[in-house]
Amino acid sequence: MGMKETLSLVEEGSGPLLIINEYHGNPGALLFYAPDGRELLSVRISVTFGNRVIKNKTYSDTPVATGNGEIAPILTKILSIDLVEKPSSPLVLGISNDDLSFFYNGQCLLKLNIKSIR
């Protein structure tokens, strides 16, 4: 499906569109687009899995972000999540210039290693 077709599926008034590009069958980039098709952020990544597994659940907690990399204020604005120093939520996105780490109750479940940002 082309970008024009993909953007036509975005509902009016919704947030940004996230497209995950692949490289050799693995996630290779996170591409954020505004509903009008403007690219908001592009992050090239590689993936490292944590050694913990949690059961599939639905969580009512709102995720928060921690970190101070140059991408932190941009990404938290796009995702509409708070950037905090001390998280009170068990769901935390750790942001640095080198990686995005997804935590649950202090355990790293997934790390996306940042290769470049534009």
Secondary structure, DSSP 4 states (H G I P E B T S, - for coil): --HHHHHHTSPTT---EEEEEEETTEEEEEEEE-TTS-EEEEEEEEEEE-S---------SPPEEEE-STTHHHHHHHHT--B-SS--SSEEEEE-SSEEEEEETTEEEEEEEEEEE-
